[in-house]
């Protein structure tokens, strides 16, 4: 995968944005999740990179 295959989220001073990013990270790390660390997502300092394929897979369907 290339860097174009990922979306990067960066923690900053915004409480709401940071809590959303941390919530997404918890979702990815959930026991039942099929996301694989350093493949589907990676944490590097204050950045969270998530593969676009993983985001599409974990998004709710329009029927939900």
RODO-784400 format. One line per field, with one value per atom (N, C-alpha, C, O, CB): residue in three letters; atom name; x, y, z. Coordinates in pm, whole numbers. Atoms other than C-alpha are relative to their C-alpha. Glycine has a CB too. Layout:
residues N
vonu	c(ALA|...)
mivo	c(CA|...)
u	c(X|...)
v	c(Y|...)
w	c(Z|...)
This chain:
residues 64
vonu	c(UNK|UNK|UNK|UNK|UNK|UNK|UNK|UNK|UNK|UNK|UNK|UNK|UNK|UNK|UNK|UNK|UNK|UNK|UNK|UNK|UNK|UNK|UNK|UNK|UNK|UNK|UNK|UNK|UNK|UNK|UNK|UNK|UNK|UNK|UNK|UNK|UNK|UNK|UNK|UNK|UNK|UNK|UNK|UNK|UNK|UNK|UNK|UNK|UNK|UNK|UNK|UNK|UNK|UNK|UNK|UNK|UNK|UNK|UNK|UNK|UNK|UNK|UNK|UNK|UNK|UNK|UNK|UNK|UNK|UNK|UNK|UNK|UNK|UNK|UNK|UNK|UNK|UNK|UNK|UNK|UNK|UNK|UNK|UNK|UNK|UNK|UNK|UNK|UNK|UNK|UNK|UNK|UNK|UNK|UNK|UNK|UNK|UNK|UNK|UNK|UNK|UNK|UNK|UNK|UNK|UNK|UNK|UNK|UNK|UNK|UNK|UNK|UNK|UNK|UNK|UNK|UNK|UNK|UNK|UNK|UNK|UNK|UNK|UNK|UNK|UNK|UNK|UNK|UNK|UNK|UNK|UNK|UNK|UNK|UNK|UNK|UNK|UNK|UNK|UNK|UNK|UNK|UNK|UNK|UNK|UNK|UNK|UNK|UNK|UNK|UNK|UNK|UNK|UNK|UNK|UNK|UNK|UNK|UNK|UNK|UNK|UNK|UNK|UNK|UNK|UNK|UNK|UNK|UNK|UNK|UNK|UNK|UNK|UNK|UNK|UNK|UNK|UNK|UNK|UNK|UNK|UNK|UNK|UNK|UNK|UNK|UNK|UNK|UNK|UNK|UNK|UNK|UNK|UNK|UNK|UNK|UNK|UNK|UNK|UNK|UNK|UNK|UNK|UNK|UNK|UNK|UNK|UNK|UNK|UNK|UNK|UNK|UNK|UNK|UNK|UNK|UNK|UNK|UNK|UNK|UNK|UNK|UNK|UNK|UNK|UNK|UNK|UNK|UNK|UNK|UNK|UNK|UNK|UNK|UNK|UNK|UNK|UNK|UNK|UNK|UNK|UNK|UNK|UNK|UNK|UNK|UNK|UNK|UNK|UNK|UNK|UNK|UNK|UNK|UNK|UNK|UNK|UNK|UNK|UNK|UNK|UNK|UNK|UNK|UNK|UNK|UNK|UNK|UNK|UNK|UNK|UNK|UNK|UNK|UNK|UNK|UNK|UNK|UNK|UNK|UNK|UNK|UNK|UNK|UNK|UNK|UNK|UNK|UNK|UNK|UNK|UNK|UNK|UNK|UNK|UNK|UNK|UNK|UNK|UNK|UNK|UNK|UNK|UNK|UNK|UNK|UNK|UNK|UNK|UNK|UNK|UNK|UNK|UNK|UNK|UNK|UNK|UNK|UNK|UNK)
mivo	c(N|CA|C|O|CB|N|CA|C|O|CB|N|CA|C|O|CB|N|CA|C|O|CB|N|CA|C|O|CB|N|CA|C|O|CB|N|CA|C|O|CB|N|CA|C|O|CB|N|CA|C|O|CB|N|CA|C|O|CB|N|CA|C|O|CB|N|CA|C|O|CB|N|CA|C|O|CB|N|CA|C|O|CB|N|CA|C|O|CB|N|CA|C|O|CB|N|CA|C|O|CB|N|CA|C|O|CB|N|CA|C|O|CB|N|CA|C|O|CB|N|CA|C|O|CB|N|CA|C|O|CB|N|CA|C|O|CB|N|CA|C|O|CB|N|CA|C|O|CB|N|CA|C|O|CB|N|CA|C|O|CB|N|CA|C|O|CB|N|CA|C|O|CB|N|CA|C|O|CB|N|CA|C|O|CB|N|CA|C|O|CB|N|CA|C|O|CB|N|CA|C|O|CB|N|CA|C|O|CB|N|CA|C|O|CB|N|CA|C|O|CB|N|CA|C|O|CB|N|CA|C|O|CB|N|CA|C|O|CB|N|CA|C|O|CB|N|CA|C|O|CB|N|CA|C|O|CB|N|CA|C|O|CB|N|CA|C|O|CB|N|CA|C|O|CB|N|CA|C|O|CB|N|CA|C|O|CB|N|CA|C|O|CB|N|CA|C|O|CB|N|CA|C|O|CB|N|CA|C|O|CB|N|CA|C|O|CB|N|CA|C|O|CB|N|CA|C|O|CB|N|CA|C|O|CB|N|CA|C|O|CB|N|CA|C|O|CB|N|CA|C|O|CB|N|CA|C|O|CB|N|CA|C|O|CB|N|CA|C|O|CB|N|CA|C|O|CB|N|CA|C|O|CB)
u	c(83|0|88|198|-95|-73|112|-63|-168|3|53|59|-135|-214|98|129|-235|-112|-229|4|98|-411|-43|-126|56|27|-425|-53|-25|126|42|-597|68|67|-157|-72|-398|-79|-125|141|65|-556|108|187|-120|-102|-341|-63|-151|93|49|-407|51|167|46|-38|-407|-70|-108|-35|58|-553|-151|-208|41|146|-918|-50|-25|-53|48|-1086|-94|-79|-72|96|-1374|67|37|-109|-71|-1144|84|83|89|-84|-902|-83|-43|81|81|-1180|-58|-71|-115|47|-1318|108|82|-49|-112|-976|29|51|126|-25|-923|-113|-89|16|111|-1271|17|-10|-132|-27|-1181|110|100|39|-109|-859|-51|-13|113|58|-1054|-83|-81|-86|79|-1290|91|61|-84|-94|-994|66|97|106|-67|-839|-97|-53|78|101|-1166|26|66|-142|-30|-1131|-67|-6|-42|72|-1394|33|-9|-146|-35|-1250|101|183|58|-92|-1065|117|197|-74|-109|-828|131|136|-29|-131|-460|92|112|58|-92|-220|120|171|45|-112|57|-28|61|123|43|-136|-119|-114|-36|120|-483|7|-56|-122|-17|-383|134|190|-116|-127|-72|-5|-64|120|-13|-2|146|235|-50|-137|305|0|-38|54|1|347|-142|-225|86|133|42|-85|-187|12|73|-76|-58|2|91|65|-317|-24|-95|-134|23|-306|-89|-62|134|95|-597|-15|-30|-138|16|-623|-142|-238|33|132|-909|-88|-208|14|77|-1015|-58|-172|88|47|-1042|-113|-211|116|106|-1251|-129|-237|43|119|-1488|-64|-186|35|50|-1520|-68|-167|114|55|-1592|-113|-178|109|108|-1838|-136|-150|15|134|-2206|-60|-35|-94|63|-2406|-117|-166|-47|113|-2681|-127|-217|-28|118|-2934|-2|-108|-6|-8|-2811|-60|-62|145)
v	c(-118|0|125|124|0|-126|355|100|72|58|-102|671|52|102|115|-43|755|-94|-58|7|98|445|23|-51|-139|-26|597|141|232|-21|-132|887|21|-68|13|-27|1052|98|202|56|-85|1200|41|-43|-74|-47|1416|63|149|101|-57|1492|144|173|-85|-139|1864|50|-31|88|-55|2098|-7|32|139|4|2039|-124|-237|0|111|1824|-91|-213|53|83|1708|-81|-199|88|73|1615|-112|-225|96|102|1434|-116|-231|63|108|1239|-86|-208|57|78|1134|-90|-205|93|80|1016|-116|-229|88|107|822|-103|-222|59|94|671|-92|-212|76|80|555|-102|-218|90|91|405|-114|-229|76|105|216|-98|-218|63|85|85|-94|-213|85|83|-40|-106|-216|87|93|-207|-95|-182|78|85|-371|-146|-178|41|142|-748|-60|-141|-78|58|-828|64|15|11|-68|-587|-83|-154|141|77|-737|86|41|-58|-89|-439|-50|-92|145|47|-531|120|198|-104|-111|-285|-9|-118|1|-16|-164|-55|-58|-66|39|-302|87|160|-152|-79|-145|137|232|-74|-128|132|2|-103|26|-15|270|127|227|3|-115|505|42|-40|-32|-52|727|136|237|11|-125|989|50|-18|107|-59|1216|-26|40|149|28|1068|-141|-236|18|129|788|-9|75|-16|24|655|-122|-227|-18|110|438|-21|74|31|29|260|34|13|-148|-36|381|-124|-116|69|124|19|-37|-82|-115|32|-31|94|50|10|-96|286|-36|-26|142|39|171|-124|-135|-24|125|-170|22|-45|-100|-22|-32|101|119|44|-100|238|-72|-178|93|61|166|7|101|69|-1|74|98|131|-142|-93|311|-59|15|41|65|56|7|-5|-145|-1|85|127|145|-14)
w	c(0|0|0|55|121|4|-65|96|154|-144|-90|139|-47|33|15|52|-90|44|35|-153|-45|46|145|197|-16|-140|396|20|-59|84|-46|568|134|219|11|-124|845|86|39|-30|-100|1157|98|142|72|-92|1381|123|112|-70|-125|1746|11|-18|123|-22|1820|125|209|-123|-121|2082|8|111|13|1|1986|75|32|-145|-81|2252|-79|-76|125|74|2027|-109|-127|-61|105|1739|61|13|-84|-64|1970|55|41|113|-55|2141|-112|-95|87|115|1801|-55|-89|-109|49|1688|96|52|-18|-97|2011|-1|18|141|12|1976|-120|-111|-12|120|1624|29|-11|-119|-35|1758|88|67|73|-86|2029|-83|-58|111|89|1760|-77|-91|-96|75|1556|87|40|-65|-92|1864|70|144|103|-63|1976|-33|-145|-45|19|2020|-123|-193|123|113|1757|-134|-239|25|125|1501|-78|-20|28|84|1210|-48|-131|-119|39|1174|59|175|45|-42|1196|14|-79|-102|-26|1358|-92|-118|148|93|1124|-139|-224|57|135|826|-38|-137|-8|26|840|65|17|50|-67|1080|72|103|99|-72|1250|83|43|-99|-88|1537|-1|22|146|3|1506|69|10|-147|-77|1778|18|79|-70|-10|1754|-124|-143|23|124|1423|-1|49|-121|23|1342|-150|-206|82|143|984|-14|45|-78|21|871|-150|-226|66|143|537|-43|31|-30|53|320|-11|12|-137|8|266|137|146|-52|-135|642|40|101|102|-32|680|-73|-16|-35|75|407|60|66|-147|-56|568|134|165|17|-133|917|3|106|94|3|804|-2|-61|-125|4|865|-141|-215|101|132|559|1|108|-41|5|439|61|100|-144|-57|566|152|212|-43|-147|929|57|178|48)
